[in-house]
Amino acid sequence: MGLFGLSIGGILLLHHLSNIESFGVPYLSPFVGTDQKQMQDTIIVTQTQAFKERPTELATENKARQK
């Protein structure tokens, strides 16, 4: 179906990924952060020592990351 089929396939793949949940957290939640601090470890991870808190999407009682 050419370019039309490729675009429909991409849309269906994005729809499927947006509906997946892992341990109650949406699969694509790291990519919808509201500020730069939350999105600093989505694509390229640099300086893992700088990540002192867990992402807010996890909604955990303990906000500190494990060392």
CHARMM-style PDB file with segment names, atoms N, HN, CA, C and O in Angstrom:
ATOM      1  N   MET     1       0.822  -1.201   0.000  1.00  0.00      PROA
ATOM      2  CA  MET     1       0.000   0.000   0.000  1.00  0.00      PROA
ATOM      3  C   MET     1       0.864   1.262   0.000  1.00  0.00      PROA
ATOM      4  O   MET     1       0.338   2.375   0.012  1.00  0.00      PROA
ATOM      5  N   GLY     2       2.164   1.093  -0.013  1.00  0.00      PROA
ATOM      6  HN  GLY     2       2.592   0.189  -0.023  1.00  0.00      PROA
ATOM      7  CA  GLY     2       3.047   2.249  -0.167  1.00  0.00      PROA
ATOM      8  C   GLY     2       3.137   3.125   1.066  1.00  0.00      PROA
ATOM      9  O   GLY     2       3.121   2.645   2.200  1.00  0.00      PROA
ATOM     10  N   LEU     3       3.232   4.414   0.819  1.00  0.00      PROA
ATOM     11  HN  LEU     3       3.245   4.804  -0.102  1.00  0.00      PROA
ATOM     12  CA  LEU     3       3.387   5.384   1.894  1.00  0.00      PROA
ATOM     13  C   LEU     3       2.150   5.441   2.794  1.00  0.00      PROA
ATOM     14  O   LEU     3       2.263   5.646   4.003  1.00  0.00      PROA
ATOM     15  N   PHE     4       0.978   5.258   2.201  1.00  0.00      PROA
ATOM     16  HN  PHE     4       0.886   5.091   1.219  1.00  0.00      PROA
ATOM     17  CA  PHE     4      -0.257   5.258   2.990  1.00  0.00      PROA
ATOM     18  C   PHE     4      -0.263   4.105   3.986  1.00  0.00      PROA
ATOM     19  O   PHE     4      -0.622   4.295   5.148  1.00  0.00      PROA
ATOM     20  N   GLY     5       0.130   2.914   3.546  1.00  0.00      PROA
ATOM     21  HN  GLY     5       0.421   2.760   2.602  1.00  0.00      PROA
ATOM     22  CA  GLY     5       0.180   1.759   4.435  1.00  0.00      PROA
ATOM     23  C   GLY     5       1.229   1.912   5.518  1.00  0.00      PROA
ATOM     24  O   GLY     5       1.024   1.490   6.656  1.00  0.00      PROA
ATOM     25  N   LEU     6       2.357   2.520   5.162  1.00  0.00      PROA
ATOM     26  HN  LEU     6       2.523   2.863   4.237  1.00  0.00      PROA
ATOM     27  CA  LEU     6       3.410   2.762   6.142  1.00  0.00      PROA
ATOM     28  C   LEU     6       2.948   3.739   7.220  1.00  0.00      PROA
ATOM     29  O   LEU     6       3.227   3.541   8.402  1.00  0.00      PROA
ATOM     30  N   SER     7       2.250   4.780   6.816  1.00  0.00      PROA
ATOM     31  HN  SER     7       2.023   4.941   5.856  1.00  0.00      PROA
ATOM     32  CA  SER     7       1.764   5.755   7.806  1.00  0.00      PROA
ATOM     33  C   SER     7       0.668   5.153   8.682  1.00  0.00      PROA
ATOM     34  O   SER     7       0.638   5.414   9.885  1.00  0.00      PROA
ATOM     35  N   ILE     8      -0.216   4.372   8.120  1.00  0.00      PROA
ATOM     36  HN  ILE     8      -0.192   4.160   7.143  1.00  0.00      PROA
ATOM     37  CA  ILE     8      -1.255   3.704   8.920  1.00  0.00      PROA
ATOM     38  C   ILE     8      -0.609   2.718   9.893  1.00  0.00      PROA
ATOM     39  O   ILE     8      -1.020   2.622  11.049  1.00  0.00      PROA
ATOM     40  N   GLY     9       0.394   1.992   9.427  1.00  0.00      PROA
ATOM     41  HN  GLY     9       0.728   2.070   8.488  1.00  0.00      PROA
ATOM     42  CA  GLY     9       1.105   1.064  10.311  1.00  0.00      PROA
ATOM     43  C   GLY     9       1.791   1.780  11.459  1.00  0.00      PROA
ATOM     44  O   GLY     9       1.778   1.294  12.590  1.00  0.00      PROA
ATOM     45  N   GLY    10       2.397   2.941  11.179  1.00  0.00      PROA
ATOM     46  HN  GLY    10       2.408   3.336  10.260  1.00  0.00      PROA
ATOM     47  CA  GLY    10       3.031   3.728  12.239  1.00  0.00      PROA
ATOM     48  C   GLY    10       2.030   4.234  13.257  1.00  0.00      PROA
ATOM     49  O   GLY    10       2.298   4.228  14.459  1.00  0.00      PROA
ATOM     50  N   ILE    11       0.889   4.669  12.781  1.00  0.00      PROA
ATOM     51  HN  ILE    11       0.672   4.674  11.805  1.00  0.00      PROA
ATOM     52  CA  ILE    11      -0.162   5.149  13.689  1.00  0.00      PROA
ATOM     53  C   ILE    11      -0.673   4.008  14.560  1.00  0.00      PROA
ATOM     54  O   ILE    11      -0.885   4.187  15.759  1.00  0.00      PROA
ATOM     55  N   LEU    12      -0.872   2.839  13.963  1.00  0.00      PROA
ATOM     56  HN  LEU    12      -0.700   2.693  12.989  1.00  0.00      PROA
ATOM     57  CA  LEU    12      -1.343   1.688  14.745  1.00  0.00      PROA
ATOM     58  C   LEU    12      -0.304   1.246  15.770  1.00  0.00      PROA
ATOM     59  O   LEU    12      -0.656   0.870  16.888  1.00  0.00      PROA
ATOM     60  N   LEU    13       0.971   1.291  15.398  1.00  0.00      PROA
ATOM     61  HN  LEU    13       1.257   1.597  14.490  1.00  0.00      PROA
ATOM     62  CA  LEU    13       2.030   0.945  16.344  1.00  0.00      PROA
ATOM     63  C   LEU    13       2.077   1.933  17.509  1.00  0.00      PROA
ATOM     64  O   LEU    13       2.211   1.522  18.661  1.00  0.00      PROA
ATOM     65  N   LEU    14       1.971   3.215  17.223  1.00  0.00      PROA
ATOM     66  HN  LEU    14       1.862   3.549  16.286  1.00  0.00      PROA
ATOM     67  CA  LEU    14       1.960   4.227  18.277  1.00  0.00      PROA
ATOM     68  C   LEU    14       0.743   4.067  19.186  1.00  0.00      PROA
ATOM     69  O   LEU    14       0.846   4.242  20.400  1.00  0.00      PROA
ATOM     70  N   HSD    15      -0.402   3.737  18.603  1.00  0.00      PROA
ATOM     71  HN  HSD    15      -0.486   3.595  17.616  1.00  0.00      PROA
ATOM     72  CA  HSD    15      -1.612   3.497  19.400  1.00  0.00      PROA
ATOM     73  C   HSD    15      -1.427   2.299  20.316  1.00  0.00      PROA
ATOM     74  O   HSD    15      -1.817   2.340  21.483  1.00  0.00      PROA
ATOM     75  N   HSD    16      -0.837   1.240  19.797  1.00  0.00      PROA
ATOM     76  HN  HSD    16      -0.519   1.207  18.849  1.00  0.00      PROA
ATOM     77  CA  HSD    16      -0.601   0.040  20.612  1.00  0.00      PROA
ATOM     78  C   HSD    16       0.371   0.336  21.753  1.00  0.00      PROA
ATOM     79  O   HSD    16       0.129  -0.067  22.891  1.00  0.00      PROA
ATOM     80  N   LEU    17       1.471   1.037  21.460  1.00  0.00      PROA
ATOM     81  HN  LEU    17       1.668   1.364  20.536  1.00  0.00      PROA
ATOM     82  CA  LEU    17       2.446   1.365  22.506  1.00  0.00      PROA
ATOM     83  C   LEU    17       1.852   2.274  23.575  1.00  0.00      PROA
ATOM     84  O   LEU    17       2.229   2.182  24.743  1.00  0.00      PROA
ATOM     85  N   SER    18       0.942   3.137  23.194  1.00  0.00      PROA
ATOM     86  HN  SER    18       0.636   3.212  22.244  1.00  0.00      PROA
ATOM     87  CA  SER    18       0.351   4.041  24.187  1.00  0.00      PROA
ATOM     88  C   SER    18      -0.631   3.323  25.107  1.00  0.00      PROA
ATOM     89  O   SER    18      -0.960   3.838  26.175  1.00  0.00      PROA
ATOM     90  N   ASN    19      -1.100   2.154  24.711  1.00  0.00      PROA
ATOM     91  HN  ASN    19      -0.833   1.736  23.843  1.00  0.00      PROA
ATOM     92  CA  ASN    19      -2.033   1.399  25.550  1.00  0.00      PROA
ATOM     93  C   ASN    19      -1.357   0.375  26.454  1.00  0.00      PROA
ATOM     94  O   ASN    19      -2.017  -0.194  27.323  1.00  0.00      PROA
ATOM     95  N   ILE    20      -0.071   0.125  26.279  1.00  0.00      PROA
ATOM     96  HN  ILE    20       0.466   0.587  25.573  1.00  0.00      PROA
ATOM     97  CA  ILE    20       0.644  -0.860  27.087  1.00  0.00      PROA
ATOM     98  C   ILE    20       0.971  -0.267  28.453  1.00  0.00      PROA
ATOM     99  O   ILE    20       1.355   0.897  28.563  1.00  0.00      PROA
ATOM    100  N   GLU    21       0.812  -1.083  29.488  1.00  0.00      PROA
ATOM    101  HN  GLU    21       0.499  -2.029  29.399  1.00  0.00      PROA
ATOM    102  CA  GLU    21       1.205  -0.689  30.841  1.00  0.00      PROA
ATOM    103  C   GLU    21       2.135  -1.753  31.414  1.00  0.00      PROA
ATOM    104  O   GLU    21       1.942  -2.948  31.190  1.00  0.00      PROA
ATOM    105  N   SER    22       3.139  -1.307  32.153  1.00  0.00      PROA
ATOM    106  HN  SER    22       3.295  -0.337  32.335  1.00  0.00      PROA
ATOM    107  CA  SER    22       4.049  -2.213  32.823  1.00  0.00      PROA
ATOM    108  C   SER    22       4.037  -1.875  34.309  1.00  0.00      PROA
ATOM    109  O   SER    22       4.442  -0.782  34.704  1.00  0.00      PROA
ATOM    110  N   PHE    23       3.578  -2.800  35.121  1.00  0.00      PROA
ATOM    111  HN  PHE    23       3.249  -3.688  34.800  1.00  0.00      PROA
ATOM    112  CA  PHE    23       3.437  -2.598  36.567  1.00  0.00      PROA
ATOM    113  C   PHE    23       2.567  -1.380  36.873  1.00  0.00      PROA
ATOM    114  O   PHE    23       2.843  -0.655  37.829  1.00  0.00      PROA
ATOM    115  N   GLY    24       1.532  -1.146  36.084  1.00  0.00      PROA
ATOM    116  HN  GLY    24       1.308  -1.735  35.308  1.00  0.00      PROA
ATOM    117  CA  GLY    24       0.604  -0.053  36.321  1.00  0.00      PROA
ATOM    118  C   GLY    24       1.060   1.303  35.819  1.00  0.00      PROA
ATOM    119  O   GLY    24       0.354   2.295  36.002  1.00  0.00      PROA
ATOM    120  N   VAL    25       2.237   1.370  35.182  1.00  0.00      PROA
ATOM    121  HN  VAL    25       2.811   0.564  35.033  1.00  0.00      PROA
ATOM    122  CA  VAL    25       2.766   2.629  34.657  1.00  0.00      PROA
ATOM    123  C   VAL    25       2.706   2.564  33.127  1.00  0.00      PROA
ATOM    124  O   VAL    25       3.193   1.601  32.536  1.00  0.00      PROA
ATOM    125  N   PRO    26       2.120   3.570  32.483  1.00  0.00      PROA
ATOM    126  CA  PRO    26       2.064   3.547  31.019  1.00  0.00      PROA
ATOM    127  C   PRO    26       3.454   3.452  30.398  1.00  0.00      PROA
ATOM    128  O   PRO    26       4.405   4.057  30.892  1.00  0.00      PROA
ATOM    129  N   TYR    27       3.565   2.688  29.312  1.00  0.00      PROA
ATOM    130  HN  TYR    27       2.793   2.196  28.910  1.00  0.00      PROA
ATOM    131  CA  TYR    27       4.846   2.384  28.688  1.00  0.00      PROA
ATOM    132  C   TYR    27       5.533   3.628  28.141  1.00  0.00      PROA
ATOM    133  O   TYR    27       6.758   3.720  28.209  1.00  0.00      PROA
ATOM    134  N   LEU    28       4.799   4.569  27.611  1.00  0.00      PROA
ATOM    135  HN  LEU    28       3.804   4.494  27.556  1.00  0.00      PROA
ATOM    136  CA  LEU    28       5.375   5.777  27.024  1.00  0.00      PROA
ATOM    137  C   LEU    28       5.405   6.956  27.992  1.00  0.00      PROA
ATOM    138  O   LEU    28       5.631   8.087  27.563  1.00  0.00      PROA
ATOM    139  N   SER    29       5.186   6.727  29.267  1.00  0.00      PROA
ATOM    140  HN  SER    29       5.002   5.807  29.615  1.00  0.00      PROA
ATOM    141  CA  SER    29       5.151   7.832  30.230  1.00  0.00      PROA
ATOM    142  C   SER    29       6.454   8.615  30.348  1.00  0.00      PROA
ATOM    143  O   SER    29       6.384   9.811  30.632  1.00  0.00      PROA
ATOM    144  N   PRO    30       7.650   8.029  30.148  1.00  0.00      PROA
ATOM    145  CA  PRO    30       8.855   8.864  30.231  1.00  0.00      PROA
ATOM    146  C   PRO    30       8.934   9.929  29.144  1.00  0.00      PROA
ATOM    147  O   PRO    30       9.657  10.913  29.306  1.00  0.00      PROA
ATOM    148  N   PHE    31       8.217   9.762  28.052  1.00  0.00      PROA
ATOM    149  HN  PHE    31       7.630   8.963  27.920  1.00  0.00      PROA
ATOM    150  CA  PHE    31       8.296  10.702  26.945  1.00  0.00      PROA
ATOM    151  C   PHE    31       7.281  11.827  27.034  1.00  0.00      PROA
ATOM    152  O   PHE    31       7.242  12.674  26.142  1.00  0.00      PROA
ATOM    153  N   VAL    32       6.460  11.869  28.072  1.00  0.00      PROA
ATOM    154  HN  VAL    32       6.492  11.181  28.797  1.00  0.00      PROA
ATOM    155  CA  VAL    32       5.479  12.933  28.226  1.00  0.00      PROA
ATOM    156  C   VAL    32       5.734  13.741  29.489  1.00  0.00      PROA
ATOM    157  O   VAL    32       4.793  14.263  30.087  1.00  0.00      PROA
ATOM    158  N   GLY    33       6.971  13.852  29.896  1.00  0.00      PROA
ATOM    159  HN  GLY    33       7.735  13.428  29.410  1.00  0.00      PROA
ATOM    160  CA  GLY    33       7.331  14.631  31.073  1.00  0.00      PROA
ATOM    161  C   GLY    33       6.969  16.097  30.887  1.00  0.00      PROA
ATOM    162  O   GLY    33       7.017  16.625  29.776  1.00  0.00      PROA
ATOM    163  N   THR    34       6.611  16.738  31.972  1.00  0.00      PROA
ATOM    164  HN  THR    34       6.572  16.309  32.874  1.00  0.00      PROA
ATOM    165  CA  THR    34       6.186  18.126  31.876  1.00  0.00      PROA
ATOM    166  C   THR    34       7.341  19.108  31.994  1.00  0.00      PROA
ATOM    167  O   THR    34       7.208  20.269  31.607  1.00  0.00      PROA
ATOM    168  N   ASP    35       8.468  18.659  32.521  1.00  0.00      PROA
ATOM    169  HN  ASP    35       8.576  17.716  32.835  1.00  0.00      PROA
ATOM    170  CA  ASP    35       9.620  19.550  32.617  1.00  0.00      PROA
ATOM    171  C   ASP    35      10.884  18.818  32.192  1.00  0.00      PROA
ATOM    172  O   ASP    35      10.890  17.593  32.074  1.00  0.00      PROA
ATOM    173  N   GLN    36      11.941  19.563  31.965  1.00  0.00      PROA
ATOM    174  HN  GLN    36      11.937  20.558  32.061  1.00  0.00      PROA
ATOM    175  CA  GLN    36      13.190  19.011  31.453  1.00  0.00      PROA
ATOM    176  C   GLN    36      13.833  18.044  32.437  1.00  0.00      PROA
ATOM    177  O   GLN    36      14.499  17.096  32.024  1.00  0.00      PROA
ATOM    178  N   LYS    37      13.642  18.272  33.737  1.00  0.00      PROA
ATOM    179  HN  LYS    37      13.100  19.043  34.073  1.00  0.00      PROA
ATOM    180  CA  LYS    37      14.263  17.408  34.741  1.00  0.00      PROA
ATOM    181  C   LYS    37      13.722  15.980  34.662  1.00  0.00      PROA
ATOM    182  O   LYS    37      14.472  15.024  34.859  1.00  0.00      PROA
ATOM    183  N   GLN    38      12.433  15.830  34.376  1.00  0.00      PROA
ATOM    184  HN  GLN    38      11.824  16.607  34.216  1.00  0.00      PROA
ATOM    185  CA  GLN    38      11.852  14.501  34.292  1.00  0.00      PROA
ATOM    186  C   GLN    38      12.243  13.778  33.010  1.00  0.00      PROA
ATOM    187  O   GLN    38      12.236  12.547  32.976  1.00  0.00      PROA
ATOM    188  N   MET    39      12.584  14.512  31.961  1.00  0.00      PROA
ATOM    189  HN  MET    39      12.590  15.511  31.989  1.00  0.00      PROA
ATOM    190  CA  MET    39      12.893  13.891  30.681  1.00  0.00      PROA
ATOM    191  C   MET    39      14.387  13.709  30.446  1.00  0.00      PROA
ATOM    192  O   MET    39      14.786  13.398  29.324  1.00  0.00      PROA
ATOM    193  N   GLN    40      15.222  13.890  31.454  1.00  0.00      PROA
ATOM    194  HN  GLN    40      14.898  14.143  32.366  1.00  0.00      PROA
ATOM    195  CA  GLN    40      16.663  13.847  31.240  1.00  0.00      PROA
ATOM    196  C   GLN    40      17.206  12.437  31.026  1.00  0.00      PROA
ATOM    197  O   GLN    40      18.340  12.294  30.570  1.00  0.00      PROA
ATOM    198  N   ASP    41      16.448  11.402  31.337  1.00  0.00      PROA
ATOM    199  HN  ASP    41      15.527  11.518  31.708  1.00  0.00      PROA
ATOM    200  CA  ASP    41      16.950  10.045  31.130  1.00  0.00      PROA
ATOM    201  C   ASP    41      16.063   9.231  30.189  1.00  0.00      PROA
ATOM    202  O   ASP    41      15.932   8.020  30.366  1.00  0.00      PROA
ATOM    203  N   THR    42      15.453   9.874  29.192  1.00  0.00      PROA
ATOM    204  HN  THR    42      15.560  10.858  29.048  1.00  0.00      PROA
ATOM    205  CA  THR    42      14.572   9.150  28.290  1.00  0.00      PROA
ATOM    206  C   THR    42      15.306   8.550  27.103  1.00  0.00      PROA
ATOM    207  O   THR    42      15.144   7.360  26.833  1.00  0.00      PROA
ATOM    208  N   ILE    43      16.102   9.324  26.389  1.00  0.00      PROA
ATOM    209  HN  ILE    43      16.233  10.290  26.609  1.00  0.00      PROA
ATOM    210  CA  ILE    43      16.745   8.831  25.177  1.00  0.00      PROA
ATOM    211  C   ILE    43      18.228   8.580  25.409  1.00  0.00      PROA
ATOM    212  O   ILE    43      18.708   7.471  25.177  1.00  0.00      PROA
ATOM    213  N   ILE    44      18.955   9.584  25.857  1.00  0.00      PROA
ATOM    214  HN  ILE    44      18.566  10.486  26.045  1.00  0.00      PROA
ATOM    215  CA  ILE    44      20.387   9.454  26.112  1.00  0.00      PROA
ATOM    216  C   ILE    44      20.626   9.626  27.604  1.00  0.00      PROA
ATOM    217  O   ILE    44      20.305  10.670  28.173  1.00  0.00      PROA
ATOM    218  N   VAL    45      21.186   8.610  28.233  1.00  0.00      PROA
ATOM    219  HN  VAL    45      21.447   7.762  27.770  1.00  0.00      PROA
ATOM    220  CA  VAL    45      21.435   8.663  29.669  1.00  0.00      PROA
ATOM    221  C   VAL    45      22.865   9.147  29.897  1.00  0.00      PROA
ATOM    222  O   VAL    45      23.824   8.530  29.432  1.00  0.00      PROA
ATOM    223  N   THR    46      22.991  10.256  30.616  1.00  0.00      PROA
ATOM    224  HN  THR    46      22.212  10.757  30.994  1.00  0.00      PROA
ATOM    225  CA  THR    46      24.302  10.791  30.965  1.00  0.00      PROA
ATOM    226  C   THR    46      24.352  11.039  32.457  1.00  0.00      PROA
ATOM    227  O   THR    46      23.364  11.468  33.053  1.00  0.00      PROA
ATOM    228  N   GLN    47      25.468  10.777  33.050  1.00  0.00      PROA
ATOM    229  HN  GLN    47      26.271  10.428  32.566  1.00  0.00      PROA
ATOM    230  CA  GLN    47      25.717  11.002  34.470  1.00  0.00      PROA
ATOM    231  C   GLN    47      24.605  10.417  35.348  1.00  0.00      PROA
ATOM    232  O   GLN    47      23.761  11.147  35.866  1.00  0.00      PROA
ATOM    233  N   THR    48      24.620   9.134  35.499  1.00  0.00      PROA
ATOM    234  HN  THR    48      25.306   8.541  35.078  1.00  0.00      PROA
ATOM    235  CA  THR    48      23.590   8.475  36.286  1.00  0.00      PROA
ATOM    236  C   THR    48      23.655   8.858  37.763  1.00  0.00      PROA
ATOM    237  O   THR    48      22.696   8.622  38.498  1.00  0.00      PROA
ATOM    238  N   GLN    49      24.761   9.441  38.209  1.00  0.00      PROA
ATOM    239  HN  GLN    49      25.540   9.632  37.612  1.00  0.00      PROA
ATOM    240  CA  GLN    49      24.850   9.878  39.603  1.00  0.00      PROA
ATOM    241  C   GLN    49      23.941  11.084  39.851  1.00  0.00      PROA
ATOM    242  O   GLN    49      23.586  11.351  40.999  1.00  0.00      PROA
ATOM    243  N   ALA    50      23.560  11.812  38.811  1.00  0.00      PROA
ATOM    244  HN  ALA    50      23.849  11.595  37.879  1.00  0.00      PROA
ATOM    245  CA  ALA    50      22.729  13.002  38.969  1.00  0.00      PROA
ATOM    246  C   ALA    50      21.265  12.653  39.224  1.00  0.00      PROA
ATOM    247  O   ALA    50      20.496  13.511  39.656  1.00  0.00      PROA
ATOM    248  N   PHE    51      20.870  11.418  38.965  1.00  0.00      PROA
ATOM    249  HN  PHE    51      21.495  10.720  38.613  1.00  0.00      PROA
ATOM    250  CA  PHE    51      19.481  11.029  39.163  1.00  0.00      PROA
ATOM    251  C   PHE    51      19.270  10.626  40.612  1.00  0.00      PROA
ATOM    252  O   PHE    51      19.511   9.476  40.978  1.00  0.00      PROA
ATOM    253  N   LYS    52      18.834  11.532  41.416  1.00  0.00      PROA
ATOM    254  HN  LYS    52      18.638  12.467  41.120  1.00  0.00      PROA
ATOM    255  CA  LYS    52      18.663  11.267  42.843  1.00  0.00      PROA
ATOM    256  C   LYS    52      17.227  10.901  43.201  1.00  0.00      PROA
ATOM    257  O   LYS    52      16.992  10.268  44.230  1.00  0.00      PROA
ATOM    258  N   GLU    53      16.262  11.292  42.364  1.00  0.00      PROA
ATOM    259  HN  GLU    53      16.454  11.806  41.528  1.00  0.00      PROA
ATOM    260  CA  GLU    53      14.859  11.020  42.651  1.00  0.00      PROA
ATOM    261  C   GLU    53      14.233  10.182  41.553  1.00  0.00      PROA
ATOM    262  O   GLU    53      14.664  10.225  40.401  1.00  0.00      PROA
ATOM    263  N   ARG    54      13.211   9.417  41.920  1.00  0.00      PROA
ATOM    264  HN  ARG    54      12.861   9.382  42.856  1.00  0.00      PROA
ATOM    265  CA  ARG    54      12.463   8.630  40.944  1.00  0.00      PROA
ATOM    266  C   ARG    54      11.526   9.546  40.169  1.00  0.00      PROA
ATOM    267  O   ARG    54      11.175  10.621  40.656  1.00  0.00      PROA
ATOM    268  N   PRO    55      11.117   9.140  38.973  1.00  0.00      PROA
ATOM    269  CA  PRO    55      10.161   9.944  38.211  1.00  0.00      PROA
ATOM    270  C   PRO    55       8.836  10.078  38.958  1.00  0.00      PROA
ATOM    271  O   PRO    55       8.440   9.166  39.683  1.00  0.00      PROA
ATOM    272  N   THR    56       8.157  11.195  38.788  1.00  0.00      PROA
ATOM    273  HN  THR    56       8.478  11.936  38.199  1.00  0.00      PROA
ATOM    274  CA  THR    56       6.901  11.435  39.500  1.00  0.00      PROA
ATOM    275  C   THR    56       5.775  10.541  38.997  1.00  0.00      PROA
ATOM    276  O   THR    56       4.782  10.360  39.702  1.00  0.00      PROA
ATOM    277  N   GLU    57       5.900   9.975  37.790  1.00  0.00      PROA
ATOM    278  HN  GLU    57       6.706  10.123  37.216  1.00  0.00      PROA
ATOM    279  CA  GLU    57       4.848   9.109  37.253  1.00  0.00      PROA
ATOM    280  C   GLU    57       4.705   7.812  38.036  1.00  0.00      PROA
ATOM    281  O   GLU    57       3.659   7.165  37.986  1.00  0.00      PROA
ATOM    282  N   LEU    58       5.752   7.431  38.758  1.00  0.00      PROA
ATOM    283  HN  LEU    58       6.602   7.957  38.798  1.00  0.00      PROA
ATOM    284  CA  LEU    58       5.711   6.180  39.501  1.00  0.00      PROA
ATOM    285  C   LEU    58       4.827   6.268  40.736  1.00  0.00      PROA
ATOM    286  O   LEU    58       4.287   5.253  41.176  1.00  0.00      PROA
ATOM    287  N   ALA    59       4.669   7.446  41.297  1.00  0.00      PROA
ATOM    288  HN  ALA    59       5.108   8.271  40.939  1.00  0.00      PROA
ATOM    289  CA  ALA    59       3.808   7.681  42.465  1.00  0.00      PROA
ATOM    290  C   ALA    59       4.149   6.741  43.608  1.00  0.00      PROA
ATOM    291  O   ALA    59       3.268   6.079  44.157  1.00  0.00      PROA
ATOM    292  N   THR    60       5.428   6.680  43.969  1.00  0.00      PROA
ATOM    293  HN  THR    60       6.144   7.218  43.524  1.00  0.00      PROA
ATOM    294  CA  THR    60       5.865   5.837  45.074  1.00  0.00      PROA
ATOM    295  C   THR    60       6.011   6.667  46.336  1.00  0.00      PROA
ATOM    296  O   THR    60       6.126   7.892  46.278  1.00  0.00      PROA
ATOM    297  N   GLU    61       6.007   5.982  47.494  1.00  0.00      PROA
ATOM    298  HN  GLU    61       5.914   4.988  47.541  1.00  0.00      PROA
ATOM    299  CA  GLU    61       6.194   6.687  48.745  1.00  0.00      PROA
ATOM    300  C   GLU    61       7.646   7.134  48.899  1.00  0.00      PROA
ATOM    301  O   GLU    61       7.912   8.241  49.366  1.00  0.00      PROA
ATOM    302  N   ASN    62       8.582   6.275  48.508  1.00  0.00      PROA
ATOM    303  HN  ASN    62       8.367   5.375  48.129  1.00  0.00      PROA
ATOM    304  CA  ASN    62       9.991   6.576  48.615  1.00  0.00      PROA
ATOM    305  C   ASN    62      10.449   7.236  47.317  1.00  0.00      PROA
ATOM    306  O   ASN    62      10.522   6.571  46.283  1.00  0.00      PROA
ATOM    307  N   LYS    63      10.755   8.524  47.353  1.00  0.00      PROA
ATOM    308  HN  LYS    63      10.695   9.064  48.193  1.00  0.00      PROA
ATOM    309  CA  LYS    63      11.128   9.267  46.152  1.00  0.00      PROA
ATOM    310  C   LYS    63      12.597   9.096  45.772  1.00  0.00      PROA
ATOM    311  O   LYS    63      12.975   9.420  44.647  1.00  0.00      PROA
ATOM    312  N   ALA    64      13.433   8.596  46.682  1.00  0.00      PROA
ATOM    313  HN  ALA    64      13.125   8.333  47.596  1.00  0.00      PROA
ATOM    314  CA  ALA    64      14.868   8.447  46.406  1.00  0.00      PROA
ATOM    315  C   ALA    64      15.122   7.186  45.599  1.00  0.00      PROA
ATOM    316  O   ALA    64      14.513   6.145  45.846  1.00  0.00      PROA
ATOM    317  N   ARG    65      16.032   7.287  44.626  1.00  0.00      PROA
ATOM    318  HN  ARG    65      16.527   8.133  44.426  1.00  0.00      PROA
ATOM    319  CA  ARG    65      16.435   6.114  43.845  1.00  0.00      PROA
ATOM    320  C   ARG    65      17.425   5.269  44.626  1.00  0.00      PROA
ATOM    321  O   ARG    65      18.102   5.764  45.527  1.00  0.00      PROA
ATOM    322  N   GLN    66      17.507   3.993  44.277  1.00  0.00      PROA
ATOM    323  HN  GLN    66      16.957   3.591  43.546  1.00  0.00      PROA
ATOM    324  CA  GLN    66      18.501   3.134  44.901  1.00  0.00      PROA
ATOM    325  C   GLN    66      19.865   3.447  44.346  1.00  0.00      PROA
ATOM    326  O   GLN    66      19.990   3.900  43.208  1.00  0.00      PROA
ATOM    327  N   LYS    67      20.884   3.212  45.134  1.00  0.00      PROA
ATOM    328  HN  LYS    67      20.782   2.844  46.058  1.00  0.00      PROA
ATOM    329  CA  LYS    67      22.254   3.480  44.687  1.00  0.00      PROA
ATOM    330  C   LYS    67      22.896   2.236  44.143  1.00  0.00      PROA
ATOM    331  OT1 LYS    67      24.051   2.272  43.720  1.00  0.00      PROA
TER     332      LYS     67
END
